[in-house]
Amino acid sequence: MSVAKGSVKRVTTSILQNMKDNGEKISMLTAYDFSMAKILDDAGTEVLLVGDSASNVMAGHETTLPITLDQMIYHASSVIRGVSRAFVVVDLPFGSYQGNSREALQSAIRIMKESGAHGVKMEGGEEIKESITRILSAGIPVMGHLGLTPQSIYKFGTYVVRAREEEEAAKLKSDAKLLDELGCFGVVLEKIPAALGKEVTESISIPTIGIGAGPHTSGQVLVTHDLLGITKDFHPRFLRRYLDLYDEIKGAVGQYIKDVKSSDFPNEKEQY
């Protein structure tokens, strides 16, 4: 089954599962606002992630931890209004689900009701099993996230590749199988060895989406601002920049400033 642009009205979890089953790769990108979401949706991206990375690229924080549930709902609502086809999944932010499964459910319900999103994403495995189960029992699609989990950055102390050692790799594989058994519709694998990404993808039934997890996952995700070169000082090995918008936008703005100061803008054709 192909989900080439225009072939389906709306991407769903069942379509994503069919894509994995049929060997068709899934494209996933981040979105935080209406205008960008509309472009990414129109281009044919299957999944849009309203990531807590908005804390970094939109708000300028060093980590993803400061962003709030209200802010995530605001970003998700903006994205939903720009989308007609893509499946939109929203990160549950730090502190909204880890310690209390009832709070986790309420957080997920708020996202679904107030933004119109299609699912939520949560970092962790066995340690958040109760929260995942409670959210799934309410009929809310859940995507997992294993490997490098940015909400736990102060626990890790670094953004280096995860699960290189046998013990951590074994836990990741166990957690991935648990997420599959619980009923999650997919799992993001972040910054793990490519061989492990392949092994996990082949060992579970649900789609895996990689970011720095090698080419054998069911699909790939990047932060859109990184892909487009809007961010300037982020250079991980897994990132491929398709544009250099930072310099292009800076140049365009510089030319605008020059034209304003020289009275070249507006010219006779640009006035009433």
VOGU-3710 file (C-alpha; in Angstrom, 3 decimals, decimal comma):
1> msvakgsvkr> 0,000/0,000/0,000  1,446/3,325/-1,026  0,520/6,576/0,680  2,020/8,833/-1,950  0,776/12,402/-1,797  -2,891/12,619/-2,719  -3,553/8,863/-2,406  -5,268/9,141/0,992  -7,348/11,822/2,645  -5,868/11,345/6,107
11> vttsilqnmk> -2,933/9,309/7,422  -3,962/7,057/10,313  -2,227/4,630/12,661  -3,458/1,718/10,522  -1,929/3,287/7,422  1,376/3,715/9,242  1,245/0,064/10,279  0,524/-0,982/6,695  3,508/1,068/5,549  5,829/-0,856/7,865
21> dngekismlt> 4,276/-4,175/6,898  4,776/-3,375/3,205  8,284/-1,978/3,579  7,357/1,610/2,730  9,367/4,147/4,711  7,567/6,721/6,869  8,557/10,394/6,795  8,151/12,410/9,987  9,080/16,032/10,746  8,510/18,477/13,561
31> aydfsmakil> 6,035/21,334/13,303  5,128/24,042/15,778  3,051/26,581/13,823  0,323/26,887/11,190  2,433/28,155/8,273  5,159/25,517/8,472  2,652/22,731/9,146  0,766/23,660/5,988  3,952/23,442/3,902  5,045/20,117/5,410
41> ddagtevllv> 1,565/18,644/5,008  1,267/19,806/1,411  4,684/18,282/0,655  3,351/14,874/1,701  4,939/14,256/5,103  3,085/11,356/6,729  3,588/12,325/10,383  4,030/15,733/11,988  5,454/15,787/15,490  4,590/18,752/17,671
51> gdsasnvmag> 7,758/18,179/19,629  8,788/19,526/22,983  11,838/20,598/20,962  9,741/23,763/20,567  11,307/24,595/23,907  14,655/24,839/22,092  13,955/26,106/18,581  10,934/28,297/19,283  11,542/29,534/22,835  15,349/29,429/23,033
61> hettlpitld> 15,666/27,197/26,095  18,726/24,995/26,523  16,639/21,865/27,156  13,121/20,588/26,481  12,218/20,627/30,179  10,760/24,163/30,584  7,928/23,898/28,048  4,486/23,556/29,629  1,371/21,581/28,757  -0,474/24,800/27,904
71> qmiyhassvi> 2,321/25,798/25,524  2,303/22,377/23,855  -1,459/22,665/23,350  -0,990/26,116/21,791  1,594/24,798/19,320  -0,463/21,689/18,560  -3,603/23,726/17,902  -1,659/25,918/15,467  -0,322/22,874/13,619  -3,703/21,147/13,391
81> rgvsrafvvv> -5,192/24,193/11,656  -2,580/23,869/8,906  -2,984/20,130/8,272  -5,413/18,244/6,067  -3,574/14,935/5,578  -0,726/14,222/8,009  -1,050/12,362/11,296  -0,248/14,817/14,106  1,337/13,488/17,296  2,147/15,708/20,278
91> dlpfgsyqgn> 4,826/15,306/22,931  3,574/15,105/26,475  5,930/17,591/28,168  8,183/16,871/31,116  6,259/16,615/34,373  2,864/15,973/32,804  2,912/12,156/32,934  5,949/10,616/34,650  4,846/10,389/38,272  1,088/9,946/38,198
101> srealqsair> -0,926/7,938/35,685  -4,108/9,892/36,424  -2,306/13,140/35,697  -0,873/11,523/32,556  -4,362/10,682/31,335  -5,643/14,168/32,068  -2,679/15,681/30,204  -3,324/13,488/27,173  -7,051/14,232/27,230  -6,361/17,973/27,331
111> imkesgahgv> -4,075/17,710/24,309  -6,602/15,694/22,322  -9,653/17,803/23,256  -8,090/21,261/23,147  -5,817/20,902/20,119  -7,543/18,280/17,971  -4,325/16,265/17,670  -4,348/12,599/16,700  -2,038/11,070/19,312  0,598/11,701/21,982
121> kmeggeeike> 4,246/10,731/22,399  5,901/9,754/25,682  9,520/9,086/26,651  10,340/5,873/28,487  9,390/2,225/28,815  8,727/0,056/31,866  8,902/3,032/34,246  5,868/4,703/32,614  3,935/1,525/31,839  0,974/2,501/34,048
131> sitrilsagi> 0,629/5,925/32,406  0,770/4,429/28,906  -1,834/1,797/29,785  -4,223/4,353/31,257  -3,935/6,659/28,224  -4,395/3,800/25,772  -7,448/2,602/27,716  -9,057/5,979/26,933  -8,652/5,329/23,214  -5,782/7,780/22,735
141> pvmghlgltp> -3,021/6,607/20,357  0,413/6,560/22,013  3,857/6,678/20,399  6,830/5,674/22,516  10,322/7,160/22,578  13,437/5,199/23,568  17,202/5,640/23,426  18,295/9,202/24,004  15,317/10,730/25,813  15,896/14,501/26,057
151> qsiykfgtyv> 13,538/14,938/29,024  16,027/12,834/31,025  19,083/14,826/29,961  20,076/15,655/33,537  20,010/11,946/34,373  22,200/11,093/31,375  24,356/14,206/31,694  25,173/14,157/27,989  23,653/13,810/24,506  26,010/11,004/23,447
161> vrareeeeaa> 24,814/7,836/21,698  22,772/5,610/23,994  22,613/1,807/24,407  26,157/1,018/23,294  26,633/-1,171/26,358  24,948/-4,567/26,546  22,883/-3,820/29,669  21,344/-0,621/28,320  20,759/-2,199/24,908  18,963/-5,122/26,549
171> klksdaklld> 16,684/-2,744/28,465  15,910/-0,795/25,303  14,952/-3,987/23,463  12,803/-5,080/26,395  11,107/-1,676/26,577  10,431/-1,681/22,830  8,707/-5,074/23,088  6,708/-3,806/26,052  5,498/-0,748/24,121  4,465/-3,058/21,281
181> elgcfgvvle> 2,599/-5,405/23,647  0,843/-2,544/25,425  -0,590/-1,302/22,142  1,487/1,734/21,182  1,237/2,529/17,475  4,936/3,273/17,036  8,178/4,171/18,765  10,878/6,760/18,132  14,433/5,435/18,495  16,870/8,277/19,130
191> kipaalgkev> 20,647/8,212/18,821  21,364/4,511/19,169  23,689/2,218/17,169  22,367/1,398/13,700  22,623/-2,339/14,348  20,421/-1,991/17,413  17,923/0,098/15,463  17,700/-2,704/12,914  17,335/-5,391/15,569  14,557/-3,565/17,396
201> tesisiptig> 12,696/-2,789/14,168  12,747/-6,451/13,173  11,788/-7,707/16,643  8,575/-5,704/17,129  5,457/-5,417/15,002  4,887/-1,641/15,256  6,734/0,998/13,194  9,998/2,461/14,461  10,982/6,018/13,599  14,676/6,737/13,801
211> igagphtsgq> 16,657/9,856/14,534  20,284/8,897/14,547  19,290/5,218/14,656  20,461/4,094/11,227  18,688/3,320/7,925  16,806/0,174/8,930  14,042/1,765/11,012  10,539/2,010/9,552  10,987/5,729/8,978  12,963/8,807/9,909
221> vlvthdllgi> 12,319/12,048/11,794  14,266/15,299/11,919  13,647/18,662/13,518  12,448/20,775/10,598  14,468/23,809/11,685  17,617/21,659/11,506  16,740/20,134/8,112  16,114/23,601/6,628  19,218/25,155/8,132  17,309/27,676/10,230
231> tkdfhprflr> 19,317/26,545/13,234  22,999/27,334/12,785  25,131/25,704/15,471  23,758/22,149/15,661  25,850/19,587/13,774  25,125/15,991/14,863  26,253/13,194/12,555  22,670/12,128/11,812  21,577/15,542/10,498  21,404/16,246/6,764
241> ryldlydeik> 20,744/19,908/5,968  18,691/20,330/2,818  18,798/24,145/2,841  20,741/26,938/4,532  17,845/29,230/5,357  19,679/31,021/8,157  22,031/32,721/5,693  19,384/33,062/2,968  16,928/34,767/5,296  19,653/36,908/6,820
251> gavgqyikdv> 20,713/38,007/3,327  17,142/38,817/2,285  16,539/40,850/5,431  19,817/42,649/4,931  18,788/43,604/1,408  15,410/44,823/2,692  17,133/47,022/5,278  19,413/48,421/2,594  16,453/49,170/0,290  14,525/50,900/3,084
261> kssdfpneke> 17,464/53,080/4,080  18,164/54,068/0,459  14,447/54,790/-0,186  14,487/52,199/-2,968  11,593/50,446/-1,206  8,783/51,080/-1,851  9,135/52,138/-5,472  6,387/53,633/-7,672  4,883/50,217/-8,435  4,710/49,365/-4,725
271> qy> 2,541/52,267/-3,628  -1,069/53,420/-4,077
//
